[in-house]
Amino acid sequence: MLPNNLVIIPNSKLADSVLVNYNLPDKEIAVLVQMGVSYESDLNQVERVTVEEAARVQETVDGAVRDFRPVVRFTTFESSTIILRL
């Protein structure tokens, strides 16, 4: 599991279940980070800084896909916040 927990499931439950293996064939996963910025923000700068910082974090995290370029998507316009996902 993502937080490295061990889950024990009885065989009788497994035999009656549909299983989805999220580790195979690839161990890589996407992690979405949601955040909000004010309407006064320069969205070009927000995108640039967010992508730069995410790429910097990728260089320090074991197992990160080094050649993947982070992407920002502005998704929701709330009353006082613009929501984006990285």
Secondary structure, DSSP 8 states (H G I E B T S, - for coil): -TT-------HHHHHTS----SSSS--------EEEE-TTS-HHHHHHHHHHHHHHHHHHSTT--TT-----EEEEE-SS-EEEE-
